[in-house]
Amino acid sequence: MKIFVVGATGAIGRPLIAQLLAKGHDIVALTRSPEKARTLAEQGVEPTMRQNLRFANADVFDAAAVQAAITDAQPEVVIEQLTTLPKTYTRESMSAAAAFNTRIRLEGGANVLAAAQAAGVRRYLRQSIAFWAVPGTGLADEETPLAFDASPAVAADARIVTELERRLLGNPNIEGIALRYGFFYGPGTWFNPDGDVAQQVRQQQFPIVGNGEGVWSWLHIEDAATATVAAAEQGNPGIYLIANDRPLAVREWLTTFAQWLNAPPPPQISVEDALQIEGGADAVYYGTQMRGVSNAKAKRELNFQPRSLEWVVDTAVVPTRNNN
Ligand SMILES: NC(=O)c1ccc[n+]([C@@H]2O[C@H](COP(=O)([O-])OP(=O)(O)OC[C@H]3O[C@@H](n4cnc5c(N)ncnc54)[C@H](OP(=O)(O)O)[C@@H]3O)[C@@H](O)[C@H]2O)c1
């Protein structure tokens, strides 16, 4: 298929392009940066596949340029992976990035969706997020309501995701698929050994909040790409939760992550103390209330077979990462 990828040079875009090309698809990748385009073409893409990769240059805020690029490419499918998130994952950096990230998704995304529709694109997949199911017991599924009453930033994000998904899935002229990804880990992410969270954990700056009972769902970046390829090829319109088989409470994943990194144990902070800090209510949500998600639908319909989190094993023995 001819597939137009927006956000092609980001953490998920890079493995996604490589996997789409390996499956024989023709790719047009949007970027604002010819330099990034060159790097993308050189990294992770087999030389023999490069003839099926072409780049288009446009900023998603430039509706006319996006329209021209998609009309020119005439793709059957558009995959949108737009974000503008910082390389650091701290309350301050995320809060500073939030407004522009929302604008990219709402305004930039609207331009891409409108251009796709005008060009007669059959299928449109967009990045969505699995973090904001309403707190409760058991795993959330695609029908679980989102946490509109949660802490301020979480509730705002839940509303934005709902709006983005509504625009896409309510569009009768296009087959819309929203992929709600779990926490990315692996190359290019905050949780890679060279990523920002690993660095914070080494410096004991990433605490367990309260009892650490918040449950996180994880997704290796290569598995995120694999699920996305499957959804483009054979998914049904609607929402898919994409995460691995084993959601983990913070106190479990963070403790074992620190061991795996040969870092000191993570510090702990009480809920009361966390709430004193600006944005603390959101930290309490992620640390104590977040709910894991079920990947049953993705397994059933996309034959999704995610890998296990590399720093957690079923025996009590935590592997130590090879530093070479
Ligand atoms: N579910 C999750 O856990 C999740 C989800 C998303 C991101 N993250 C994390 O966030 C961090 C950064 O992620 P990332 O590398 O994907 O983000 P990024 O570096 O901000 O890249 C996002 C993509 O969006 C494109 N883009 C941004 N603004 C654009 C604009 N105005 N016009 C056209 N394209 C635009 C960029 O293209 P060009 O720069 O080439 O133009 C790039 O390909 C990583 O640690 C990642 O793991 C996590």
The ligand as an SDF file (V2000), in Angstrom:
LIG
                    3D

 48 52  0  0  0  0  0  0  0  0999 V2000
    2.9200    6.4980   24.6750 N   0  0  0  0  0  0  0  0  0  0  0  0
    4.0640    7.0440   25.0560 C   0  0  0  0  0  0  0  0  0  0  0  0
    4.7100    6.6190   26.0350 O   0  0  0  0  0  0  0  0  0  0  0  0
    4.6320    8.1910   24.2690 C   0  0  0  0  0  0  0  0  0  0  0  0
    3.9760    8.7360   23.1660 C   0  0  0  0  0  0  0  0  0  0  0  0
    4.6140    9.7440   22.4210 C   0  0  0  0  0  0  0  0  0  0  0  0
    5.8670   10.1820   22.7950 C   0  0  0  0  0  0  0  0  0  0  0  0
    6.4530    9.6280   23.8910 N   0  0  0  0  0  0  0  0  0  0  0  0
    7.8200   10.0080   24.3030 C   0  0  0  0  0  0  0  0  0  0  0  0
    8.1040   11.3560   24.0330 O   0  0  0  0  0  0  0  0  0  0  0  0
    9.4780   11.4970   23.7120 C   0  0  0  0  0  0  0  0  0  0  0  0
    9.5830   12.2510   22.4050 C   0  0  0  0  0  0  0  0  0  0  0  0
    8.8650   11.4970   21.4050 O   0  0  0  0  0  0  0  0  0  0  0  0
    9.0900   11.6370   19.8700 P   0  0  0  0  0  0  0  0  0  0  0  0
   10.5370   11.3980   19.5270 O   0  0  0  0  0  0  0  0  0  0  0  0
    8.0940   10.8160   19.1410 O   0  0  0  0  0  0  0  0  0  0  0  0
    8.6900   13.1580   19.6670 O   0  0  0  0  0  0  0  0  0  0  0  0
    9.2590   14.2370   18.7520 P   0  0  0  0  0  0  0  0  0  0  0  0
   10.7340   14.2330   18.6640 O   0  0  0  0  0  0  0  0  0  0  0  0
    8.5930   15.4830   19.2300 O   0  0  0  0  0  0  0  0  0  0  0  0
    8.7540   13.7650   17.2970 O   0  0  0  0  0  0  0  0  0  0  0  0
    7.4500   13.7940   16.9140 C   0  0  0  0  0  0  0  0  0  0  0  0
    7.2910   13.7740   15.4180 C   0  0  0  0  0  0  0  0  0  0  0  0
    6.3400   14.7870   15.1320 O   0  0  0  0  0  0  0  0  0  0  0  0
    6.7930   15.5560   14.0370 C   0  0  0  0  0  0  0  0  0  0  0  0
    6.3760   16.9420   14.1880 N   0  0  0  0  0  0  0  0  0  0  0  0
    6.3590   17.6740   15.3290 C   0  0  0  0  0  0  0  0  0  0  0  0
    5.9250   18.9310   15.0570 N   0  0  0  0  0  0  0  0  0  0  0  0
    5.6630   18.9720   13.7180 C   0  0  0  0  0  0  0  0  0  0  0  0
    5.2120   19.9990   12.8480 C   0  0  0  0  0  0  0  0  0  0  0  0
    4.9190   21.2330   13.2780 N   0  0  0  0  0  0  0  0  0  0  0  0
    5.0620   19.6990   11.5410 N   0  0  0  0  0  0  0  0  0  0  0  0
    5.3700   18.4560   11.0610 C   0  0  0  0  0  0  0  0  0  0  0  0
    5.8030   17.4470   11.8470 N   0  0  0  0  0  0  0  0  0  0  0  0
    5.9510   17.7210   13.1520 C   0  0  0  0  0  0  0  0  0  0  0  0
    8.3060   15.4770   14.0660 C   0  0  0  0  0  0  0  0  0  0  0  0
    8.7450   15.6320   12.7130 O   0  0  0  0  0  0  0  0  0  0  0  0
   10.0070   16.5030   12.2370 P   0  0  0  0  0  0  0  0  0  0  0  0
   10.7240   16.9760   13.4510 O   0  0  0  0  0  0  0  0  0  0  0  0
   10.8120   15.5580   11.4050 O   0  0  0  0  0  0  0  0  0  0  0  0
    9.4340   17.6090   11.4250 O   0  0  0  0  0  0  0  0  0  0  0  0
    8.5480   14.0790   14.5920 C   0  0  0  0  0  0  0  0  0  0  0  0
    8.6140   13.1580   13.5340 O   0  0  0  0  0  0  0  0  0  0  0  0
   10.0640   10.0800   23.6430 C   0  0  0  0  0  0  0  0  0  0  0  0
   10.7310    9.7740   24.8500 O   0  0  0  0  0  0  0  0  0  0  0  0
    8.8380    9.2050   23.5020 C   0  0  0  0  0  0  0  0  0  0  0  0
    9.0150    7.9230   24.0750 O   0  0  0  0  0  0  0  0  0  0  0  0
    5.8720    8.6510   24.6360 C   0  0  0  0  0  0  0  0  0  0  0  0
  1  2  1  0
  2  3  2  0
  2  4  1  0
  4  5  1  0
  4 48  2  0
  5  6  2  0
  6  7  1  0
  7  8  2  0
  8  9  1  0
  8 48  1  0
  9 10  1  0
  9 46  1  0
 10 11  1  0
 11 12  1  0
 11 44  1  0
 12 13  1  0
 13 14  1  0
 14 15  2  0
 14 16  1  0
 14 17  1  0
 17 18  1  0
 18 19  2  0
 18 20  1  0
 18 21  1  0
 21 22  1  0
 22 23  1  0
 23 24  1  0
 23 42  1  0
 24 25  1  0
 25 26  1  0
 25 36  1  0
 26 27  1  0
 26 35  1  0
 27 28  2  0
 28 29  1  0
 29 30  1  0
 29 35  2  0
 30 31  1  0
 30 32  2  0
 32 33  1  0
 33 34  2  0
 34 35  1  0
 36 37  1  0
 36 42  1  0
 37 38  1  0
 38 39  2  0
 38 40  1  0
 38 41  1  0
 42 43  1  0
 44 45  1  0
 44 46  1  0
 46 47  1  0
M  CHG  2   8   1  16  -1
M  END
$$$$
